[in-house]
Amino acid sequence: MSIANVLTALPLSTGGSLLADETATGLSLSLEGQPLISLHLTREPELLLQLPEGAACLDHRAVWAACYWLFARDPACQRLLWQLDEAPPAALLDALLIPTETVGQYRSERTLFWQLPQPWVGRSLMGCYPQQRVLSGGKRHPLRPPKPQGEVYRRFDAGLGAWISLRTVDIDEDLARFNGWQNSPRVANFWQEQGSLQQHREYLGKRQDDPHTLTLIGCFDDQPFAYFEAYWAKEDRIAPFYDADDYDRGIHMLVGEESHRGPHKVASWLTALVHYLFLDDPRTRRVVAEPRADNAKMIGHLQRQGFYCEKEFDFPHKRAALMALGRERFFDRCSLT
């Protein structure tokens, strides 16, 4: 792992910033001017973290902060080893720390860290929504939870140097921009949803009333740039075309602002969108998309973020490519920063 200190601070979605002083052999973190943790680092053969002699026992917050700093500053860092006399029980319960076969040694895994819902999601996930099978539209599927309102996801993208956030659509606030986006020739070429303000109000209202679809606005530094639809695949029109699991989610994506196009921006928002959907329900094991089969640019973006093309198939209105990304693959190859 490189120790070049590109980062010295990480803003937190809960407020304040995590400040760091990192050297080849040490790491000190502080939060809002208050010292949080000091660690001795041994970088070879693996990154080993140890408390200085005589230091107080670690708490859960300090363990989380060290994991966040080290995983966010270096996307190639997959595992941390800790040498501790005593591990915080809360850190063991949520898998921030995993005991190894060596007494007093614990590990932190990138793939586990990014599956913790807090502080990225807008509400505390204390468990799964209870399962009850229901029938709607001739399809049998789990009863879905009430759709959230407001901001549902926020994370500082250290690689991009910007906040990426997702919030639910407010029709009155977002109608004009949605109308402008849909009527741009670039977007219309693939979405084919050109229309008037009234037509688009009806479009958004229909999806707002649909319990299987969640409409979202993507923001960089709180500036809206994109519209997303996240749907439960089991009760969607895509279900007959593949073996849809009860908790699979699908996505439709529209980047409306020209200034936020480009592969580096796609990597940020697409990863964030998929991350949110996997956190929203831990039973979700796959995210799918069905772009037009001739939309080579979008298919390429999806493939660069880990999606694979399962097959091509025919919707009534288009030839589509079924793109899929599994939960295990996403977190095992997680490049979140």
C-alpha positions as CSV (number, residue, x, y, z in Angstrom):
1,M,0.0,0.0,0.0
2,S,1.3,3.4,-0.9
3,I,1.7,5.8,2.1
4,A,1.7,8.9,0.0
5,N,-0.8,11.1,1.9
6,V,-3.1,12.3,-0.8
7,L,-5.8,12.6,1.8
8,T,-5.5,14.4,5.1
9,A,-9.3,14.6,5.9
10,L,-12.5,12.7,5.2
11,P,-15.8,14.6,5.7
12,L,-18.4,12.5,7.5
13,S,-22.1,12.3,6.6
14,T,-22.9,12.6,10.3
15,G,-21.0,15.9,10.5
16,G,-17.5,17.0,11.0
17,S,-14.4,15.6,9.4
18,L,-12.0,12.8,10.3
19,L,-8.5,14.3,10.3
20,A,-5.4,12.1,9.9
21,D,-1.7,12.3,10.3
22,E,-0.2,9.2,8.7
23,T,3.4,8.2,8.4
24,A,5.2,5.1,7.4
25,T,5.0,3.7,10.9
26,G,2.0,5.5,12.5
27,L,-1.5,6.8,12.2
28,S,-3.2,9.4,14.4
29,L,-6.9,10.2,13.8
30,S,-8.9,13.0,15.3
31,L,-12.6,14.0,15.1
32,E,-13.7,17.6,15.4
33,G,-10.4,18.5,17.0
34,Q,-10.5,15.7,19.6
35,P,-7.9,12.9,19.4
36,L,-9.6,9.6,18.5
37,I,-7.0,7.0,18.1
38,S,-3.2,6.6,17.6
39,L,-1.8,3.4,16.1
40,H,1.6,2.0,15.3
41,L,1.6,0.6,11.7
42,T,3.7,-2.3,10.4
43,R,3.2,-2.5,6.7
44,E,4.9,-5.7,5.7
45,P,4.0,-8.5,5.0
46,E,0.5,-7.2,5.9
47,L,-0.8,-4.0,7.4
48,L,-0.7,-4.6,11.1
49,L,-2.2,-2.1,13.6
50,Q,-1.2,-1.9,17.2
51,L,-1.9,0.4,20.1
52,P,1.1,2.2,21.7
53,E,2.1,0.8,25.0
54,G,0.0,2.1,27.8
55,A,-2.8,3.3,25.5
56,A,-6.4,3.1,26.7
57,C,-8.6,0.3,25.2
58,L,-10.2,1.0,21.9
59,D,-13.9,1.7,21.5
60,H,-16.1,0.8,18.6
61,R,-16.0,4.4,17.1
62,A,-12.2,4.4,17.0
63,V,-12.0,1.0,15.3
64,W,-14.6,2.1,12.7
65,A,-12.7,5.4,12.0
66,A,-9.4,3.5,11.5
67,C,-11.1,1.1,9.1
68,Y,-12.8,3.9,7.2
69,W,-9.6,5.9,6.8
70,L,-7.4,3.0,5.7
71,F,-10.0,1.5,3.3
72,A,-11.1,4.8,1.8
73,R,-7.6,6.2,1.2
74,D,-6.5,3.0,-0.6
75,P,-9.0,1.0,-2.6
76,A,-6.4,-1.7,-3.0
77,C,-6.3,-2.3,0.7
78,Q,-8.4,-5.5,1.3
79,R,-7.5,-6.4,4.9
80,L,-6.2,-5.0,8.2
81,L,-4.7,-7.0,11.0
82,W,-5.0,-5.8,14.6
83,Q,-2.9,-6.8,17.6
84,L,-5.1,-6.1,20.6
85,D,-5.2,-7.1,24.3
86,E,-8.9,-6.6,24.2
87,A,-11.4,-6.1,21.4
88,P,-14.5,-3.9,21.8
89,P,-17.5,-6.3,21.9
90,A,-19.6,-4.1,19.6
91,A,-16.9,-4.3,16.9
92,L,-17.0,-8.1,17.1
93,L,-20.8,-8.1,16.9
94,D,-21.0,-6.1,13.6
95,A,-17.9,-7.8,12.1
96,L,-15.6,-4.7,12.2
97,L,-13.2,-7.1,13.9
98,I,-13.0,-10.9,13.2
99,P,-10.9,-13.1,15.5
100,T,-8.1,-15.0,13.9
101,E,-6.5,-18.2,15.0
102,T,-3.7,-16.2,16.7
103,V,-4.6,-15.1,20.2
104,G,-5.0,-11.3,20.5
105,Q,-5.0,-10.9,16.7
106,Y,-8.1,-9.7,14.7
107,R,-8.7,-8.8,11.1
108,S,-10.9,-6.2,9.4
109,E,-12.1,-7.0,5.9
110,R,-13.0,-4.4,3.2
111,T,-15.7,-6.7,1.9
112,L,-17.4,-6.7,5.4
113,F,-16.8,-3.0,6.3
114,W,-18.7,-1.7,3.3
115,Q,-21.7,-3.9,4.1
116,L,-22.3,-2.0,7.3
117,P,-25.3,0.3,6.6
118,Q,-24.3,3.1,8.9
119,P,-23.5,6.0,8.3
120,W,-24.2,5.7,4.6
121,V,-28.0,5.1,4.6
122,G,-30.5,7.6,5.8
123,R,-32.2,5.4,8.3
124,S,-31.0,2.8,10.8
125,L,-31.4,-0.8,9.6
126,M,-32.3,-2.8,12.6
127,G,-33.3,-5.9,10.7
128,C,-35.1,-7.1,7.6
129,Y,-38.7,-6.1,6.9
130,P,-40.8,-9.1,7.8
131,Q,-41.6,-11.5,5.0
132,Q,-45.1,-12.2,3.9
133,R,-46.0,-13.5,0.5
134,V,-48.6,-11.5,-1.4
135,L,-50.2,-11.5,-4.9
136,S,-50.3,-8.4,-7.0
137,G,-50.7,-8.0,-10.7
138,G,-50.8,-11.7,-11.0
139,K,-47.3,-12.1,-9.5
140,R,-46.5,-13.7,-6.1
141,H,-43.8,-11.8,-4.2
142,P,-42.8,-10.6,-0.7
143,L,-44.7,-7.7,0.8
144,R,-42.6,-4.6,0.2
145,P,-41.8,-2.1,2.9
146,P,-43.1,1.5,2.7
147,K,-41.0,3.5,0.4
148,P,-38.6,6.0,2.1
149,Q,-38.8,9.7,1.7
150,G,-36.0,12.2,1.5
151,E,-32.3,11.4,1.5
152,V,-31.6,7.7,1.6
153,Y,-27.8,7.6,1.0
154,R,-24.8,9.9,1.5
155,R,-21.1,9.2,1.2
156,F,-18.0,11.3,0.6
157,D,-16.3,9.9,-2.5
158,A,-12.6,10.3,-1.6
159,G,-11.5,9.5,-5.1
160,L,-13.7,12.1,-6.7
161,G,-13.4,14.6,-3.8
162,A,-17.2,15.2,-3.7
163,W,-20.3,14.1,-1.9
164,I,-22.5,11.6,-3.7
165,S,-26.0,11.3,-2.4
166,L,-29.4,9.9,-3.3
167,R,-32.8,11.3,-2.4
168,T,-36.3,10.4,-3.4
169,V,-38.0,12.4,-6.1
170,D,-40.1,15.4,-5.0
171,I,-42.4,15.9,-8.0
172,D,-43.0,19.6,-7.4
173,E,-39.4,20.3,-7.0
174,D,-38.0,18.0,-9.6
175,L,-40.6,18.1,-12.4
176,A,-39.0,20.9,-14.5
177,R,-35.5,19.4,-14.5
178,F,-36.9,15.9,-15.2
179,N,-38.8,17.4,-18.1
180,G,-35.7,19.1,-19.4
181,W,-33.6,15.9,-19.1
182,Q,-36.2,13.7,-20.9
183,N,-36.5,16.2,-23.7
184,S,-32.8,16.4,-24.5
185,P,-32.0,14.5,-27.7
186,R,-29.3,12.4,-26.0
187,V,-31.6,11.1,-23.3
188,A,-34.7,10.8,-25.6
189,N,-32.7,8.5,-27.9
190,F,-32.7,5.8,-25.3
191,W,-35.6,6.6,-22.9
192,Q,-38.1,7.7,-25.6
193,E,-40.1,9.6,-23.0
194,Q,-40.2,13.1,-24.5
195,G,-43.3,15.0,-23.4
196,S,-44.9,18.0,-21.7
197,L,-44.7,18.9,-18.1
198,Q,-48.1,17.4,-17.5
199,Q,-47.1,14.2,-19.2
200,H,-44.0,13.9,-17.0
201,R,-46.0,14.8,-13.9
202,E,-48.3,11.8,-14.7
203,Y,-45.2,9.6,-15.4
204,L,-43.6,10.4,-12.1
205,G,-46.9,10.2,-10.2
206,K,-47.6,6.7,-11.6
207,R,-44.2,5.5,-10.4
208,Q,-44.5,7.2,-7.1
209,D,-47.8,5.3,-6.6
210,D,-46.2,2.0,-7.7
211,P,-45.0,0.1,-4.6
212,H,-42.4,-1.9,-6.6
213,T,-40.5,1.2,-7.9
214,L,-38.5,3.8,-6.0
215,T,-37.6,7.0,-7.9
216,L,-34.4,8.7,-6.9
217,I,-32.4,11.9,-7.7
218,G,-28.7,11.6,-7.7
219,C,-26.6,14.5,-6.5
220,F,-23.0,15.5,-6.5
221,D,-22.3,18.0,-3.7
222,D,-26.1,18.4,-3.4
223,Q,-26.6,19.4,-7.0
224,P,-29.0,17.2,-8.9
225,F,-27.6,15.6,-12.0
226,A,-29.4,12.3,-12.5
227,Y,-32.7,10.4,-12.2
228,F,-32.8,6.7,-11.2
229,E,-35.5,4.1,-10.9
230,A,-34.9,1.2,-8.6
231,Y,-37.4,-1.6,-8.8
232,W,-38.1,-5.0,-7.3
233,A,-37.4,-7.3,-10.2
234,K,-39.8,-10.1,-9.0
235,E,-42.9,-8.0,-9.8
236,D,-41.4,-6.1,-12.8
237,R,-41.8,-6.9,-16.5
238,I,-38.2,-8.3,-16.5
239,A,-39.2,-11.2,-14.2
240,P,-40.3,-13.6,-17.0
241,F,-36.9,-13.2,-18.7
242,Y,-34.7,-14.6,-16.0
243,D,-34.8,-16.5,-12.7
244,A,-35.6,-13.4,-10.5
245,D,-35.0,-13.8,-6.8
246,D,-37.5,-12.4,-4.3
247,Y,-35.2,-9.5,-3.4
248,D,-33.4,-8.8,-6.6
249,R,-33.4,-5.1,-7.5
250,G,-33.3,-3.6,-11.0
251,I,-32.2,-0.1,-12.1
252,H,-33.0,2.4,-14.8
253,M,-30.5,5.3,-15.1
254,L,-30.6,8.8,-16.6
255,V,-27.8,11.3,-16.4
256,G,-29.3,14.6,-17.2
257,E,-26.6,17.2,-16.6
258,E,-23.9,17.3,-19.3
259,S,-21.3,18.5,-16.8
260,H,-21.6,15.3,-14.8
261,R,-21.0,12.8,-17.7
262,G,-17.8,10.8,-18.1
263,P,-16.4,7.5,-16.9
264,H,-15.1,8.8,-13.6
265,K,-18.5,10.2,-12.7
266,V,-20.3,7.0,-13.8
267,A,-17.9,5.0,-11.6
268,S,-18.9,7.1,-8.6
269,W,-22.7,7.2,-9.0
270,L,-23.2,3.7,-10.3
271,T,-21.2,2.2,-7.4
272,A,-23.1,4.4,-4.9
273,L,-26.5,3.3,-6.4
274,V,-25.6,-0.4,-6.2
275,H,-24.1,0.1,-2.8
276,Y,-27.4,1.6,-1.5
277,L,-29.5,-1.1,-2.9
278,F,-27.4,-3.9,-1.3
279,L,-27.5,-2.0,2.0
280,D,-31.3,-1.3,1.8
281,D,-32.1,-5.0,2.3
282,P,-29.3,-7.5,3.1
283,R,-31.4,-10.2,1.4
284,T,-30.8,-8.6,-2.0
285,R,-28.3,-10.8,-3.7
286,R,-28.3,-9.3,-7.2
287,V,-28.8,-6.0,-9.0
288,V,-29.8,-6.1,-12.7
289,A,-30.2,-3.6,-15.5
290,E,-31.7,-4.0,-19.0
291,P,-30.2,-1.3,-21.3
292,R,-30.9,-1.4,-25.0
293,A,-28.6,-4.1,-26.5
294,D,-27.1,-1.5,-28.9
295,N,-26.3,1.0,-26.0
296,A,-22.6,0.0,-26.1
297,K,-21.5,3.0,-23.9
298,M,-23.8,2.1,-21.0
299,I,-23.1,-1.6,-21.3
300,G,-19.4,-0.7,-21.1
301,H,-19.9,1.4,-18.0
302,L,-21.8,-1.4,-16.3
303,Q,-19.1,-4.0,-17.2
304,R,-16.4,-1.7,-15.8
305,Q,-18.2,-1.7,-12.4
306,G,-18.5,-5.5,-12.3
307,F,-21.8,-6.2,-14.2
308,Y,-21.8,-9.1,-16.7
309,C,-24.1,-9.6,-19.7
310,E,-26.1,-12.7,-18.9
311,K,-28.0,-12.7,-22.2
312,E,-29.9,-10.6,-24.7
313,F,-33.6,-10.8,-24.9
314,D,-36.6,-9.1,-26.5
315,F,-38.9,-6.7,-24.6
316,P,-42.0,-5.6,-26.7
317,H,-40.3,-2.2,-27.1
318,K,-36.6,-3.0,-27.4
319,R,-33.9,-5.6,-27.7
320,A,-32.3,-5.6,-24.3
321,A,-29.1,-6.8,-22.7
322,L,-29.6,-8.4,-19.2
323,M,-26.8,-7.1,-17.1
324,A,-26.3,-8.5,-13.6
325,L,-24.1,-7.9,-10.6
326,G,-24.1,-10.3,-7.6
327,R,-23.8,-9.1,-4.0
328,E,-20.7,-11.3,-3.4
329,R,-19.0,-10.1,-6.5
330,F,-19.7,-6.4,-5.7
331,F,-18.3,-6.5,-2.2
332,D,-15.4,-8.8,-3.0
333,R,-14.3,-6.4,-5.7
334,C,-15.5,-3.3,-3.9
335,S,-13.7,-0.1,-5.0
336,L,-15.6,2.3,-2.8
337,T,-13.4,5.1,-1.3
